[in-house]
Amino acid sequence: MNDNLTRIKELNVGKVEENVSLDKYTTYRVGGVCNAIIYPKNAECLITLMRFLKSENIPHKILGKGSNLLFSSKPYEGILIKLDEFDDVEFFGKNKIQVGAGFSLVKLSLMAAKKGLTGLEFASGIPGSVGGAVYMNAGAYKSDMGYIVERVKVLTPDLKIIYLENKEMDFHYRSSFLQRHPDFICLEATLKLHKGKREAIEEVIRERKQRRIDSQPLEYPSAGSVFRNPEGEFAGKLIEDSGLKGKKHGGAMISDKHANFVINYDNASAEDIKYLIDLAHDTVLKNYDIDMKIEQEFVNWE
């Protein structure tokens, strides 16, 4: 890998960080060490980097804000790519936004509110990137990205830049075309919102922030809700009714404030967290015959 890193640096595609501990780049604050994180300067640099990685069969993955990932403690023998430089934002027309994949979703929702644009309030508490949110079809409060994305600029597996319209993105509950075709990379999204009253929009955001503070263990590292709510049920209640609320393993705990959160309360390992996720899933399956869908993506567990 050292020879390949030397060659990647010679490509001059962007900043290269070597031997990076992933606990700094995931909201669980866990994970092993990866060979390198690379920050492409622009789309042309990303294409150059991807062409090299593919030609050398080097494992690689796009890493957003790390808010929906659980890396194992093993070394990640590959390259992680962060699109932080893809952070341009343009408000145009009466109600549209063109925004790079690396831009913060929370920051974007607050910017939209200040401009009196409604439709992004649901995202004010989702600590991910725009690209990650499009990929996952992130949502809350009965709304999600699928309602507001007009089109998405992507890099295809054969390294062509194309646009996918909303229908082509095939958004469904916490899923999208990109999730089912991970070799496509989100570069940019165009969002269509609606005109509203700034004061009313900001009040909704404030109320929801307080509700999260009151009901969720935000003072500890976590990745938000672990499981999707099964139809007609609440994952947190199923876990709590199974007697697992407050259950600890190593430095991890099923939150005693909200049972659909696994928190890193005392220097947990990735394996501590995964143990509790698996325990909650298997216990609810045994007790209620409900196969809860895990929201987080497990990386490097093979």
N, C-alpha and C positions, 0 to 999 in steps of 0.2 A: 504493500500500500504506500510506503514511503516514496517509491519511484513514481507511482501514479500521482501522488500529491505534488511532487516536484513538477510534473508535467502539467497538472491543473494550474499551478501558480504561474507557469510560463504562458498559459492561455490568457492570463490577465482579465478574467471575467468578473472579478469582484473580490471582496474581502474573504480571506480563508482563516478560520479558527481551527486549530488542531487540538486533538486529545481533549475534547470538551465533555465535562460532566453534565449529563442531561438533567440533573436535579435543578439546574438553573433555568431550564427551558421548558419545564412542564409544570402545570398548576398543582399537581400532586407533590411536587418537589422530590421526586425519586427518579431512578434510572441509572443505567451504567454509563460508561464513557464511550463516546463515538469517535471515530477516526478524525472526522472534520465536519464542520458546518461551513457552507459556502453561501455567500450573499451576492447573487448575480446583480450586476448594475442595471441591466435592462433586458428586454426580450431577446435581443440579438445575442447578448452574453449568455443568457439562459440556454438558447438553442445551441451555442457552441459547447457549453458545458454538457448538455444532455447528449449531444452527438458523441462526445468523448466517453462519457460514462457508459453509453450503450455499446460503443465499439469495443470497450475493454471489459464488458460484462461486470461492471462494478455495481453492487447493490446501492440503491439510493431511495430517498423518500423526501417528499415535500413536508416541511414542518412549519405550521402556522404559529399560533400562540401557545400551543401545547396544552390546550384546555380540554381536550377530549381524548387524550392518549395515555396509555399506561405502558411505558417501556420496562422491560425486565432489568435486573441488575447486571446482566451479562454485558460485556463489551458489544457495541454495535459495530460490526465489521463492514462499514460502508460509509456513504456520504449522505449527510442531511442538507437539504437546500431550504434556505429561508428567503422569502420574497419581500423582505422588509423595505427594499428599495422601490418596490412597486406600490408607491403610496401617494400617487397624484389623486387629487380630488377636484372635480369641477361640477358646480351647480349650473344648470343651463335650462333654458325654457322657463316655464312657470313652476315646474315640479319634478325635474329630473336631476339625477346625480350620476356622474361617471366616476368610478372610484377603483383604484388599484387593489389587487388581491391582498397586499400586505397591510392595508390600512386597518386600524382598530375599529371593530364593530361598535363598541361602546362610544368611542369618540365620534364616530359618524352619526350615531343616533342623537347625540347631544348637539352636534352641528346642525342637523336637520331641524331639531326642535327650535333652535335659535332663529332659524329662517322661517319658522311658522309652517313647516312641512310635517304632516302627520302620516303615520304608517310604519315608522321605525321604532316607535315607543317600546315594543316588545323586546327589542335588542339592547336596551339600555343596561341590562344586567348580564349580558352574555359576553364573557371575556375572551372572545376569539377574534380572528382576523376575518375580513370580508371574504377572502377566498375559502377559508375553512367553513364559514357559515353557509356559503353557497354549496360547497361540497356536501355538507351534512344536512342541508336544508334546515338550519337552526331555527328554532322558534320558541315561543312562550305565549301565554295568555291568548290561546286560540288563534295565533297568527304565526307566520313563518316567512322565510325568504321567498318561497314560491309565490306569495301574494304580491310581492313588490319588484321582483327581478323582471326586467324587460328582455334583456339579452346578456349573454356572457361571452367574453373574449377568451378563447382557450388555445393552448398549444396541443396539437394532436400527437399521437404516438409516432407519426412519421415527420414530426417537427415542422408542421405547417400551422400557421395562425389562422383560425376561422372564428366565426361567430355562431353561437347557438341561441336560437330564440327560446322564449319561455316554454313553449310547448315541447321543443326538442330536449329541454333540460329534464322533462319527465319528473317534476317534483312530486313527491309523496311524503307522507309523515316521516320526517327525519331521514329522508333519502332523496337521491337525485341521480341523474345520468352519470355524473362524475364519480359518485360513490361506487356505482356498478362498473365504471370504466376508469379505474384509477390511473391509467397511463395518459389520460387527458389532464392537463394542468390549467386551472383557472388563473388567468392573468388580470382580468378586469371585469367589472360588472356595471351594467347600466340599470339603475333603479328608477321606478316611477312611483312617486308618492302623491299626496293630495294636499291642497292648501287647507290650513287650519289656523287656529288662534294660538300664538306662541304661549301665552299664559296658561291656557288649558292643557296644552301638550306637556309643558314643563311640570305642571301640577300632577299629571298622570305619572310622569317619570319619578317625581318625588315620592308619591304615595307607594308606588311599587318598590322603590328602593327601601322604604321603611318596612314594607311587608317582608321583603327578603331578609332584612336585618333581624326582624322579629321571629322569623320562622326557619331560617337556614343558618348553619354553622359557618358563617363567612369568615370568622376569625381564624380558621384552620385551613391549611392547604387541602384542596379537594378538586374534583373535576365536575362538580355539580351533580345533578341527578344521575345515578348509576344506571337505572333501568327506565325504559319507557313504561308509561302507565298502560297496563293491559286494558282492553276495551271494557268499559263499565266498572273498572277497579282503579285503585290507587296503589302503586308499587310500595310506597312508604308504609301504608296501612297493612298490606300483606306481610311485609317484613316485620313490622312491629307486632302484629297479631301472632307471628311465628315465634315471638319471644326473643328476637335478636337485637332489638333496640339497645344500644349501649354495649353490645358485644365487642370485646377487644381481642386482638391477636398481635403480639409484638407491639409495635408502636402505632398500629392502625386501630380504628374503631368505627363501628356502625354508629353514626351520630345519635346521641341521646336527645338531640333537638329535632332531627328530621331523619327518619330511618332509611330514606332513599339516598343518603349521602354517606360515603365512606371517607373518613378524614384521616389525615396524617397528623396525629396529635402529639407524637413523641418520637421524632426521628424514625418513622416507619421505613421499612424497605418496600420495594415494589411487590415482593412476594407476600409480605404481610397484607397489603391491600388486596391483592388478587385472591388470597385465601378467603377473605371476608366477602368479596364479590361472589366467588363460587359458592360459598356457604349459604349466602342469602338466596341465590338462584336455586340451588339444589333443595334447600329447605322448603321454599315456597312451592316448588314443583312437587315435592313429596306431600306436602300438607294440603294443597289446593288443586293440584294437577294443572297448574298454570306455568307455562314456559316463558318466563319474563325475558324480554329482549334487552340485552346489555347495550347501553348507548356508547360506552367507551370502546376504543379500538386498542387491542392488545398488540404490541409491537416487540419483535425479537424474543418470542417465547418458545420458538421451535427447539 
